[in-house]
């Protein structure tokens, strides 16, 4: 006969599970406000329960997911704090071994997210060091101790990191490891995940000029005659955010092989589907619109490209205010296009917005830096595309000022030490 206390525990567990599923699903489909409110409810709920009824690792999971939301928004300070809290709970009942820092499944997810935080906030050395430690440890004990999804997410993040650094050889190794790992596992979702891995591998091979190997890995000649419905089926069954990322990679691969019109057609159909499912003010729509603008800019259709960037920026401004990494890219692209269209006042305005967003995200101040930087950008010769020059120069300001900021934060932390493909658990 179950006691009233047992019944209460079952009710609490059910409520906690419902909130977890709702929050995780909202995060996966980029409904960030619903996800944020749900995980805040979950955190409050766990704090209210007795320790025996609320495992500390469940609380750590809620903080991890809150950190993912802050990371997407571009609120790096909040993301850092949420991930720290997550680790304090998921590791509270586990003795850490010196030779193995990442022995817990939830710890792997949080550390992988912290690495992604370092990458997005441009702390490149920290991102690489943490991801390599994490990856080496996980590879050594993959099948015995780690769930499939945890290892797959972490290794995919590693490949993304190396690709972002331009270290394509290491990215290729990571993806080939993932490919062999998926081939060894007997899971229903492995064939579609393999399609995703091979697509990413195709992109990395193309970036190295290995065209024949890329075509063998993921044949674009066959895909060119494949219907849109068949392409959707190729990645069907995966999470929505993974499917969208796969289509973005597919577009990139088509562009790199010179199939611009196929890429634009694929993007246009995907945009319409996202609008139909989620409406015209969704994060994933903003991402696809930015991709459209980038490709249209390559084709020389500057007016249409500017329209796509502006649409994307409007969505992001409405959702995040000035905080979001993609929003800064929209501003930079609009500034560069307006400059090419000889609209210098608008160009200066968008570069100014980019700097203001950087100030908000990185908590730095660029006093009198904008006008000087803008003059240097617009005086550069045509040998180097202005968009690349402007992005490197303005991000250089962040590196310079951000490094000082990070040193100050580190000093403060030592004085009052209180106690980042995103992984969701």
C-alpha positions as a Markdown table, in Angstrom:
| # | Residue | x | y | z |
|---|---|---|---|---|
| 1 | Unk | 0.0 | 0.0 | 0.0 |
| 2 | Unk | 1.5 | 3.3 | -1.0 |
| 3 | Unk | 1.7 | 6.1 | 1.5 |
| 4 | Unk | 0.4 | 9.7 | 1.0 |
| 5 | Unk | 4.1 | 10.7 | 0.9 |
| 6 | Unk | 4.7 | 8.2 | -2.0 |
| 7 | Unk | 1.8 | 9.7 | -3.9 |
| 8 | Unk | 3.1 | 13.2 | -3.4 |
| 9 | Unk | 6.5 | 12.2 | -4.7 |
| 10 | Unk | 4.9 | 10.7 | -7.8 |
| 11 | Unk | 2.9 | 13.9 | -8.4 |
| 12 | Unk | 6.0 | 16.0 | -8.0 |
| 13 | Unk | 7.9 | 13.8 | -10.4 |
| 14 | Unk | 5.1 | 13.9 | -13.0 |
| 15 | Unk | 4.9 | 17.7 | -12.8 |
| 16 | Unk | 8.7 | 18.0 | -13.1 |
| 17 | Unk | 8.7 | 15.7 | -16.1 |
| 18 | Unk | 6.0 | 17.7 | -17.8 |
| 19 | Unk | 7.8 | 21.0 | -17.4 |
| 20 | Unk | 11.1 | 19.4 | -18.6 |
| 21 | Unk | 9.5 | 18.0 | -21.7 |
| 22 | Unk | 7.6 | 21.3 | -22.4 |
| 23 | Unk | 10.7 | 23.4 | -21.9 |
| 24 | Unk | 13.0 | 21.2 | -23.9 |
| 25 | Unk | 10.6 | 21.0 | -26.8 |
| 26 | Unk | 10.1 | 24.8 | -26.8 |
| 27 | Unk | 13.9 | 25.3 | -26.8 |
| 28 | Unk | 14.3 | 22.8 | -29.7 |
| 29 | Unk | 11.8 | 24.7 | -31.9 |
| 30 | Unk | 13.2 | 28.1 | -30.8 |
| 31 | Unk | 10.2 | 29.3 | -28.9 |
| 32 | Unk | 12.6 | 30.9 | -26.5 |
| 33 | Unk | 10.1 | 32.9 | -24.3 |
| 34 | Unk | 8.0 | 29.8 | -23.6 |
| 35 | Unk | 11.2 | 27.8 | -22.8 |
| 36 | Unk | 12.5 | 30.5 | -20.5 |
| 37 | Unk | 9.3 | 30.8 | -18.5 |
| 38 | Unk | 9.0 | 27.0 | -18.3 |
| 39 | Unk | 12.6 | 26.5 | -17.0 |
| 40 | Unk | 12.2 | 29.3 | -14.5 |
| 41 | Unk | 9.1 | 27.5 | -13.2 |
| 42 | Unk | 11.1 | 24.3 | -13.0 |
| 43 | Unk | 13.9 | 25.9 | -11.1 |
| 44 | Unk | 11.5 | 27.5 | -8.6 |
| 45 | Unk | 9.7 | 24.1 | -8.3 |
| 46 | Unk | 12.9 | 22.2 | -7.5 |
| 47 | Unk | 14.0 | 24.8 | -4.9 |
| 48 | Unk | 10.7 | 24.5 | -3.1 |
| 49 | Unk | 10.9 | 20.7 | -2.8 |
| 50 | Unk | 12.8 | 18.8 | -0.2 |
| 51 | Unk | 16.2 | 17.5 | -1.4 |
| 52 | Unk | 15.0 | 13.9 | -1.3 |
| 53 | Unk | 12.1 | 14.7 | -3.6 |
| 54 | Unk | 14.2 | 16.9 | -6.0 |
| 55 | Unk | 17.5 | 15.4 | -7.2 |
| 56 | Unk | 20.1 | 18.1 | -7.4 |
| 57 | Unk | 21.0 | 17.0 | -10.9 |
| 58 | Unk | 17.5 | 17.8 | -12.1 |
| 59 | Unk | 18.0 | 21.4 | -10.8 |
| 60 | Unk | 21.3 | 21.4 | -12.7 |
| 61 | Unk | 19.6 | 20.4 | -15.9 |
| 62 | Unk | 17.1 | 23.3 | -15.6 |
| 63 | Unk | 20.0 | 25.8 | -15.1 |
| 64 | Unk | 21.8 | 24.3 | -18.1 |
| 65 | Unk | 18.8 | 24.9 | -20.3 |
| 66 | Unk | 18.4 | 28.4 | -19.0 |
| 67 | Unk | 22.0 | 28.9 | -19.9 |
| 68 | Unk | 21.3 | 27.8 | -23.5 |
| 69 | Unk | 18.6 | 30.4 | -23.8 |
| 70 | Unk | 20.8 | 33.1 | -22.6 |
| 71 | Unk | 23.5 | 32.0 | -25.0 |
| 72 | Unk | 21.1 | 32.2 | -28.0 |
| 73 | Unk | 20.1 | 35.7 | -26.8 |
| 74 | Unk | 23.7 | 36.8 | -26.6 |
| 75 | Unk | 23.6 | 37.5 | -22.9 |
| 76 | Unk | 26.9 | 35.9 | -22.2 |
| 77 | Unk | 27.2 | 37.0 | -18.6 |
| 78 | Unk | 23.9 | 35.3 | -17.7 |
| 79 | Unk | 24.8 | 32.2 | -19.7 |
| 80 | Unk | 28.1 | 32.0 | -17.8 |
| 81 | Unk | 26.3 | 32.2 | -14.4 |
| 82 | Unk | 23.6 | 29.7 | -15.4 |
| 83 | Unk | 26.2 | 27.2 | -16.6 |
| 84 | Unk | 28.2 | 27.6 | -13.4 |
| 85 | Unk | 25.1 | 27.0 | -11.3 |
| 86 | Unk | 24.3 | 23.9 | -13.4 |
| 87 | Unk | 27.8 | 22.4 | -12.8 |
| 88 | Unk | 27.5 | 23.1 | -9.1 |
| 89 | Unk | 24.4 | 21.0 | -8.9 |
| 90 | Unk | 25.2 | 18.2 | -11.4 |
| 91 | Unk | 28.6 | 17.6 | -9.9 |
| 92 | Unk | 27.6 | 18.0 | -6.2 |
| 93 | Unk | 27.2 | 14.3 | -5.6 |
| 94 | Unk | 30.1 | 13.1 | -7.7 |
| 95 | Unk | 33.7 | 12.9 | -6.7 |
| 96 | Unk | 35.8 | 14.3 | -9.5 |
| 97 | Unk | 38.8 | 12.2 | -10.5 |
| 98 | Unk | 42.0 | 14.0 | -11.5 |
| 99 | Unk | 42.6 | 11.9 | -14.6 |
| 100 | Unk | 39.0 | 12.2 | -15.8 |
| 101 | Unk | 37.3 | 15.5 | -15.4 |
| 102 | Unk | 34.1 | 14.8 | -17.2 |
| 103 | Unk | 32.7 | 11.5 | -15.9 |
| 104 | Unk | 29.0 | 12.5 | -15.7 |
| 105 | Unk | 26.6 | 12.6 | -18.6 |
| 106 | Unk | 25.0 | 15.9 | -17.6 |
| 107 | Unk | 28.5 | 17.4 | -16.9 |
| 108 | Unk | 29.5 | 16.5 | -20.5 |
| 109 | Unk | 26.5 | 18.4 | -21.8 |
| 110 | Unk | 27.1 | 21.5 | -19.7 |
| 111 | Unk | 30.9 | 21.6 | -20.5 |
| 112 | Unk | 30.1 | 21.2 | -24.2 |
| 113 | Unk | 27.7 | 24.2 | -23.9 |
| 114 | Unk | 30.4 | 26.2 | -22.1 |
| 115 | Unk | 32.8 | 25.5 | -25.0 |
| 116 | Unk | 30.1 | 26.8 | -27.4 |
| 117 | Unk | 29.8 | 29.9 | -25.2 |
| 118 | Unk | 33.5 | 30.5 | -25.4 |
| 119 | Unk | 33.3 | 30.1 | -29.2 |
| 120 | Unk | 30.4 | 32.5 | -29.7 |
| 121 | Unk | 31.9 | 35.1 | -27.2 |
| 122 | Unk | 35.2 | 34.8 | -29.1 |
| 123 | Unk | 37.3 | 33.3 | -26.3 |
| 124 | Unk | 38.9 | 31.0 | -28.8 |
| 125 | Unk | 41.7 | 29.5 | -26.8 |
| 126 | Unk | 39.4 | 28.5 | -24.0 |
| 127 | Unk | 36.9 | 27.0 | -26.4 |
| 128 | Unk | 39.5 | 24.9 | -28.1 |
| 129 | Unk | 41.2 | 23.7 | -24.9 |
| 130 | Unk | 37.9 | 22.7 | -23.2 |
| 131 | Unk | 36.5 | 21.0 | -26.3 |
| 132 | Unk | 39.8 | 19.0 | -26.8 |
| 133 | Unk | 39.8 | 17.8 | -23.2 |
| 134 | Unk | 36.2 | 16.9 | -23.4 |
| 135 | Unk | 36.5 | 15.2 | -26.7 |
| 136 | Unk | 39.5 | 13.1 | -25.9 |
| 137 | Unk | 37.9 | 11.8 | -22.6 |
| 138 | Unk | 34.6 | 11.0 | -24.3 |
| 139 | Unk | 36.2 | 9.2 | -27.2 |
| 140 | Unk | 38.1 | 6.9 | -24.8 |
| 141 | Unk | 34.9 | 5.7 | -23.1 |
| 142 | Unk | 32.2 | 6.3 | -25.7 |
| 143 | Unk | 30.0 | 3.3 | -25.9 |
| 144 | Unk | 30.4 | 1.9 | -22.4 |
| 145 | Unk | 29.5 | 5.0 | -20.4 |
| 146 | Unk | 28.0 | 7.8 | -22.5 |
| 147 | Unk | 24.5 | 7.9 | -24.0 |
| 148 | Unk | 24.4 | 8.1 | -27.8 |
| 149 | Unk | 22.9 | 11.6 | -27.9 |
| 150 | Unk | 25.4 | 13.1 | -25.4 |
| 151 | Unk | 28.4 | 11.8 | -27.4 |
| 152 | Unk | 26.9 | 12.8 | -30.7 |
| 153 | Unk | 26.2 | 16.3 | -29.6 |
| 154 | Unk | 29.6 | 16.8 | -28.1 |
| 155 | Unk | 31.5 | 15.5 | -31.1 |
| 156 | Unk | 29.4 | 17.5 | -33.5 |
| 157 | Unk | 30.2 | 20.6 | -31.4 |
| 158 | Unk | 33.8 | 19.7 | -31.8 |
| 159 | Unk | 33.5 | 19.5 | -35.6 |
| 160 | Unk | 31.7 | 22.9 | -35.6 |
| 161 | Unk | 34.4 | 24.4 | -33.5 |
| 162 | Unk | 37.3 | 23.2 | -35.8 |
| 163 | Unk | 35.3 | 24.3 | -38.9 |
| 164 | Unk | 34.8 | 27.8 | -37.4 |
| 165 | Unk | 38.6 | 28.0 | -36.7 |
| 166 | Unk | 39.4 | 27.0 | -40.3 |
| 167 | Unk | 41.1 | 23.8 | -38.9 |
| 168 | Unk | 39.5 | 21.7 | -41.6 |
| 169 | Unk | 41.8 | 18.7 | -41.2 |
| 170 | Unk | 40.7 | 18.3 | -37.5 |
| 171 | Unk | 37.1 | 18.9 | -38.4 |
| 172 | Unk | 37.3 | 16.1 | -41.0 |
| 173 | Unk | 38.8 | 13.7 | -38.4 |
| 174 | Unk | 36.0 | 14.5 | -35.9 |
| 175 | Unk | 33.3 | 14.0 | -38.6 |
| 176 | Unk | 34.8 | 10.7 | -39.8 |
| 177 | Unk | 34.9 | 9.5 | -36.2 |
| 178 | Unk | 31.2 | 10.5 | -35.8 |
| 179 | Unk | 30.4 | 8.7 | -39.1 |
| 180 | Unk | 32.0 | 5.5 | -37.9 |
| 181 | Unk | 30.3 | 5.8 | -34.5 |
| 182 | Unk | 26.9 | 6.1 | -36.1 |
| 183 | Unk | 27.5 | 3.2 | -38.3 |
| 184 | Unk | 28.3 | 1.0 | -35.3 |
| 185 | Unk | 25.1 | 2.0 | -33.4 |
| 186 | Unk | 21.8 | 0.3 | -34.0 |
| 187 | Unk | 19.3 | 3.1 | -33.7 |
| 188 | Unk | 16.4 | 4.2 | -35.8 |
| 189 | Unk | 17.6 | 7.8 | -36.1 |
| 190 | Unk | 21.2 | 6.8 | -37.2 |
| 191 | Unk | 20.5 | 6.8 | -41.0 |
| 192 | Unk | 19.2 | 10.4 | -40.9 |
| 193 | Unk | 21.9 | 11.5 | -38.5 |
| 194 | Unk | 24.4 | 9.9 | -40.9 |
| 195 | Unk | 23.0 | 12.0 | -43.7 |
| 196 | Unk | 23.6 | 15.1 | -41.5 |
| 197 | Unk | 27.2 | 14.1 | -40.7 |
| 198 | Unk | 28.0 | 13.3 | -44.3 |
| 199 | Unk | 26.6 | 16.6 | -45.4 |
| 200 | Unk | 28.8 | 18.4 | -42.9 |
| 201 | Unk | 31.8 | 16.3 | -44.0 |
| 202 | Unk | 31.0 | 17.2 | -47.6 |
| 203 | Unk | 31.2 | 20.9 | -46.7 |
| 204 | Unk | 34.5 | 20.5 | -44.9 |
| 205 | Unk | 36.0 | 18.5 | -47.8 |
| 206 | Unk | 34.9 | 21.2 | -50.2 |
| 207 | Unk | 36.5 | 23.8 | -48.0 |
| 208 | Unk | 39.8 | 21.9 | -48.4 |
| 209 | Unk | 39.4 | 21.6 | -52.2 |
| 210 | Unk | 38.7 | 17.8 | -52.0 |
| 211 | Unk | 35.9 | 17.9 | -54.6 |
| 212 | Unk | 36.0 | 14.3 | -55.6 |
| 213 | Unk | 35.9 | 13.0 | -52.0 |
| 214 | Unk | 33.1 | 15.5 | -51.2 |
| 215 | Unk | 31.0 | 14.2 | -54.1 |
| 216 | Unk | 31.6 | 10.6 | -53.0 |
| 217 | Unk | 30.5 | 11.6 | -49.5 |
| 218 | Unk | 27.3 | 13.5 | -50.5 |
| 219 | Unk | 26.5 | 13.5 | -54.2 |
| 220 | Unk | 25.2 | 16.9 | -55.3 |
| 221 | Unk | 24.7 | 15.7 | -58.8 |
| 222 | Unk | 22.1 | 13.2 | -57.6 |
| 223 | Unk | 20.6 | 15.8 | -55.2 |
| 224 | Unk | 20.2 | 18.4 | -58.0 |
| 225 | Unk | 17.5 | 16.2 | -59.5 |
| 226 | Unk | 16.0 | 15.2 | -56.2 |
| 227 | Unk | 12.5 | 16.6 | -55.3 |
| 228 | Unk | 12.1 | 19.0 | -52.4 |
| 229 | Unk | 9.9 | 16.4 | -50.7 |
| 230 | Unk | 12.6 | 13.8 | -50.9 |
| 231 | Unk | 15.1 | 16.2 | -49.4 |
| 232 | Unk | 12.8 | 16.9 | -46.5 |
| 233 | Unk | 12.4 | 13.1 | -46.0 |
| 234 | Unk | 16.2 | 12.7 | -46.0 |
| 235 | Unk | 16.4 | 14.6 | -42.7 |
| 236 | Unk | 12.8 | 13.9 | -41.4 |
| 237 | Unk | 12.5 | 12.6 | -37.9 |
| 238 | Unk | 15.3 | 14.8 | -36.6 |
| 239 | Unk | 14.7 | 17.7 | -34.2 |
| 240 | Unk | 13.4 | 20.8 | -36.0 |
| 241 | Unk | 16.5 | 22.9 | -35.2 |
| 242 | Unk | 18.8 | 20.1 | -36.5 |
| 243 | Unk | 16.7 | 19.9 | -39.7 |
| 244 | Unk | 17.0 | 23.6 | -40.3 |
| 245 | Unk | 20.7 | 23.5 | -39.7 |
| 246 | Unk | 21.0 | 20.6 | -42.2 |
| 247 | Unk | 19.1 | 22.6 | -44.8 |
| 248 | Unk | 21.4 | 25.6 | -44.2 |
| 249 | Unk | 24.4 | 23.3 | -44.7 |
| 250 | Unk | 22.9 | 21.9 | -47.8 |
| 251 | Unk | 22.5 | 25.4 | -49.2 |
| 252 | Unk | 26.1 | 26.2 | -48.3 |
| 253 | Unk | 27.3 | 23.1 | -50.2 |
| 254 | Unk | 25.2 | 23.9 | -53.3 |
| 255 | Unk | 26.7 | 27.5 | -53.3 |
| 256 | Unk | 30.3 | 26.2 | -53.0 |
| 257 | Unk | 29.6 | 23.9 | -56.0 |
| 258 | Unk | 28.3 | 26.9 | -58.0 |
| 259 | Unk | 24.6 | 25.8 | -57.9 |
| 260 | Unk | 23.3 | 29.2 | -56.8 |
| 261 | Unk | 19.8 | 29.0 | -58.2 |
| 262 | Unk | 19.2 | 25.6 | -56.7 |
| 263 | Unk | 20.4 | 26.9 | -53.3 |
| 264 | Unk | 18.1 | 30.0 | -53.6 |
| 265 | Unk | 15.1 | 27.8 | -54.6 |
| 266 | Unk | 15.7 | 25.5 | -51.7 |
| 267 | Unk | 16.0 | 28.4 | -49.3 |
| 268 | Unk | 12.8 | 30.0 | -50.6 |
| 269 | Unk | 10.8 | 26.9 | -50.0 |
| 270 | Unk | 12.2 | 26.3 | -46.6 |
| 271 | Unk | 11.4 | 29.9 | -45.6 |
| 272 | Unk | 7.8 | 29.5 | -46.7 |
| 273 | Unk | 7.5 | 26.3 | -44.6 |
| 274 | Unk | 8.9 | 28.0 | -41.5 |
| 275 | Unk | 6.6 | 31.0 | -42.0 |
| 276 | Unk | 3.6 | 28.6 | -42.2 |
| 277 | Unk | 4.6 | 26.6 | -39.1 |
| 278 | Unk | 5.9 | 29.3 | -36.8 |
| 279 | Unk | 4.8 | 32.6 | -38.3 |
| 280 | Unk | 6.8 | 35.6 | -39.6 |
| 281 | Unk | 8.5 | 36.5 | -36.3 |
| 282 | Unk | 10.5 | 33.4 | -35.5 |
| 283 | Unk | 14.3 | 32.9 | -34.7 |
| 284 | Unk | 14.7 | 30.2 | -37.3 |
| 285 | Unk | 13.1 | 32.4 | -39.9 |
| 286 | Unk | 15.6 | 35.2 | -39.1 |
| 287 | Unk | 18.5 | 32.7 | -39.6 |
| 288 | Unk | 17.2 | 31.6 | -43.0 |
| 289 | Unk | 16.5 | 35.2 | -44.1 |
| 290 | Unk | 20.1 | 36.1 | -43.3 |
| 291 | Unk | 21.3 | 33.1 | -45.4 |
| 292 | Unk | 19.1 | 34.3 | -48.3 |
| 293 | Unk | 20.6 | 37.8 | -48.0 |
| 294 | Unk | 24.1 | 36.4 | -48.0 |
| 295 | Unk | 23.6 | 34.4 | -51.2 |
| 296 | Unk | 21.7 | 37.2 | -53.0 |
| 297 | Unk | 24.6 | 39.5 | -52.2 |
| 298 | Unk | 26.9 | 37.1 | -53.9 |
| 299 | Unk | 24.8 | 37.2 | -57.0 |
| 300 | Unk | 24.9 | 41.0 | -57.1 |
| 301 | Unk | 21.2 | 41.5 | -56.2 |
| 302 | Unk | 22.1 | 44.0 | -53.5 |
| 303 | Unk | 18.6 | 45.5 | -53.1 |
| 304 | Unk | 16.9 | 42.2 | -52.5 |
| 305 | Unk | 19.8 | 41.1 | -50.2 |
| 306 | Unk | 19.4 | 44.3 | -48.1 |
| 307 | Unk | 15.7 | 43.5 | -47.8 |
| 308 | Unk | 16.4 | 40.0 | -46.5 |
| 309 | Unk | 18.9 | 41.3 | -44.0 |
| 310 | Unk | 16.5 | 44.0 | -42.8 |
| 311 | Unk | 13.7 | 41.5 | -42.4 |
| 312 | Unk | 16.0 | 39.3 | -40.4 |
| 313 | Unk | 17.2 | 42.2 | -38.2 |
| 314 | Unk | 13.7 | 43.3 | -37.5 |
| 315 | Unk | 12.8 | 39.9 | -36.2 |
| 316 | Unk | 15.9 | 39.7 | -34.0 |
| 317 | Unk | 15.4 | 43.3 | -32.7 |
| 318 | Unk | 11.9 | 42.4 | -31.6 |
| 319 | Unk | 13.0 | 39.2 | -29.9 |
| 320 | Unk | 16.3 | 40.3 | -28.3 |
| 321 | Unk | 16.6 | 44.1 | -28.4 |
| 322 | Unk | 20.3 | 44.7 | -29.1 |
| 323 | Unk | 21.6 | 41.3 | -27.8 |
| 324 | Unk | 22.1 | 38.6 | -30.4 |
| 325 | Unk | 25.2 | 37.5 | -32.4 |
| 326 | Unk | 23.2 | 37.1 | -35.6 |
| 327 | Unk | 21.8 | 40.6 | -35.3 |
| 328 | Unk | 25.4 | 42.0 | -35.3 |
| 329 | Unk | 26.0 | 40.1 | -38.6 |
| 330 | Unk | 22.8 | 41.6 | -40.0 |
| 331 | Unk | 23.9 | 45.1 | -39.2 |
| 332 | Unk | 27.4 | 44.5 | -40.6 |
| 333 | Unk | 26.0 | 43.1 | -43.8 |
| 334 | Unk | 23.5 | 46.0 | -44.2 |
| 335 | Unk | 26.3 | 48.5 | -43.5 |
| 336 | Unk | 28.5 | 46.9 | -46.2 |
| 337 | Unk | 25.6 | 46.7 | -48.8 |
| 338 | Unk | 24.5 | 50.3 | -48.2 |
| 339 | Unk | 28.1 | 51.4 | -48.7 |
| 340 | Unk | 28.3 | 49.5 | -52.0 |
| 341 | Unk | 25.0 | 51.2 | -53.0 |
| 342 | Unk | 26.5 | 54.6 | -52.2 |
| 343 | Unk | 24.1 | 55.2 | -49.3 |
| 344 | Unk | 26.8 | 56.3 | -46.9 |
| 345 | Unk | 24.6 | 57.7 | -44.2 |
| 346 | Unk | 22.6 | 54.5 | -43.9 |
| 347 | Unk | 25.8 | 52.5 | -44.1 |
| 348 | Unk | 27.3 | 54.5 | -41.2 |
| 349 | Unk | 24.1 | 54.0 | -39.2 |
| 350 | Unk | 24.2 | 50.3 | -39.5 |
| 351 | Unk | 27.9 | 50.0 | -38.6 |
| 352 | Unk | 27.0 | 52.2 | -35.5 |
| 353 | Unk | 24.2 | 49.8 | -34.5 |
| 354 | Unk | 26.7 | 46.9 | -34.8 |
| 355 | Unk | 29.1 | 48.6 | -32.5 |
| 356 | Unk | 26.3 | 49.5 | -30.0 |
| 357 | Unk | 25.2 | 45.9 | -30.0 |
| 358 | Unk | 28.8 | 44.8 | -29.3 |
| 359 | Unk | 29.0 | 47.2 | -26.4 |
| 360 | Unk | 25.8 | 45.8 | -24.9 |
| 361 | Unk | 26.8 | 42.1 | -25.4 |
| 362 | Unk | 30.5 | 42.4 | -24.3 |
| 363 | Unk | 30.0 | 45.2 | -21.7 |
| 364 | Unk | 32.7 | 47.4 | -23.3 |
| 365 | Unk | 32.7 | 51.0 | -24.6 |
| 366 | Unk | 34.1 | 52.1 | -27.9 |
| 367 | Unk | 34.4 | 55.8 | -27.3 |
| 368 | Unk | 35.2 | 57.7 | -30.5 |
| 369 | Unk | 36.2 | 54.4 | -32.1 |
| 370 | Unk | 33.3 | 54.1 | -34.6 |
| 371 | Unk | 34.1 | 57.1 | -36.9 |
| 372 | Unk | 37.7 | 56.2 | -37.1 |
| 373 | Unk | 37.0 | 52.6 | -37.8 |
| 374 | Unk | 34.4 | 53.4 | -40.4 |
| 375 | Unk | 36.7 | 55.8 | -42.2 |
| 376 | Unk | 39.4 | 53.1 | -42.3 |
| 377 | Unk | 36.9 | 50.5 | -43.6 |
| 378 | Unk | 35.5 | 52.6 | -46.4 |
| 379 | Unk | 39.0 | 53.6 | -47.6 |
| 380 | Unk | 40.2 | 50.0 | -48.0 |
| 381 | Unk | 41.1 | 48.9 | -51.5 |
| 382 | Unk | 38.8 | 46.6 | -53.5 |
| 383 | Unk | 41.2 | 43.8 | -53.2 |
| 384 | Unk | 39.5 | 42.7 | -49.9 |
| 385 | Unk | 35.7 | 42.6 | -49.6 |
| 386 | Unk | 34.5 | 45.4 | -47.3 |
| 387 | Unk | 32.3 | 43.0 | -45.4 |
| 388 | Unk | 35.3 | 40.9 | -44.3 |
| 389 | Unk | 37.4 | 44.0 | -43.6 |
| 390 | Unk | 34.7 | 45.6 | -41.5 |
| 391 | Unk | 33.9 | 42.5 | -39.5 |
| 392 | Unk | 37.6 | 41.8 | -38.7 |
| 393 | Unk | 38.2 | 45.4 | -37.7 |
| 394 | Unk | 35.2 | 45.8 | -35.5 |
| 395 | Unk | 35.6 | 42.3 | -33.9 |
| 396 | Unk | 39.2 | 43.4 | -33.3 |
| 397 | Unk | 37.9 | 46.1 | -31.1 |
| 398 | Unk | 36.0 | 43.5 | -29.1 |
| 399 | Unk | 39.1 | 41.3 | -28.8 |
| 400 | Unk | 41.1 | 44.3 | -27.5 |
| 401 | Unk | 38.6 | 45.7 | -25.1 |
| 402 | Unk | 37.0 | 42.3 | -24.3 |
| 403 | Unk | 40.4 | 40.9 | -23.2 |
| 404 | Unk | 40.8 | 43.7 | -20.6 |
| 405 | Unk | 37.2 | 43.1 | -19.5 |
| 406 | Unk | 37.8 | 39.4 | -19.0 |
| 407 | Unk | 40.9 | 40.2 | -16.9 |
| 408 | Unk | 38.9 | 42.5 | -14.7 |
| 409 | Unk | 36.2 | 39.9 | -14.3 |
| 410 | Unk | 38.8 | 37.2 | -13.4 |
| 411 | Unk | 40.3 | 39.5 | -10.8 |
| 412 | Unk | 36.9 | 40.2 | -9.3 |
| 413 | Unk | 36.1 | 36.5 | -9.3 |
| 414 | Unk | 39.3 | 35.7 | -7.4 |
| 415 | Unk | 38.3 | 38.3 | -4.8 |
| 416 | Unk | 34.8 | 37.1 | -4.2 |
| 417 | Unk | 34.5 | 33.7 | -5.8 |
| 418 | Unk | 30.8 | 32.6 | -5.5 |
| 419 | Unk | 30.4 | 29.4 | -5.8 |
| 420 | Unk | 28.3 | 26.8 | -22.3 |
| 421 | Unk | 24.4 | 21.6 | -33.7 |
| 422 | Unk | 22.9 | 23.0 | -28.0 |
| 423 | Unk | 22.7 | 20.1 | -25.6 |
| 424 | Unk | 19.3 | 19.7 | -23.8 |
| 425 | Unk | 18.8 | 17.1 | -21.1 |
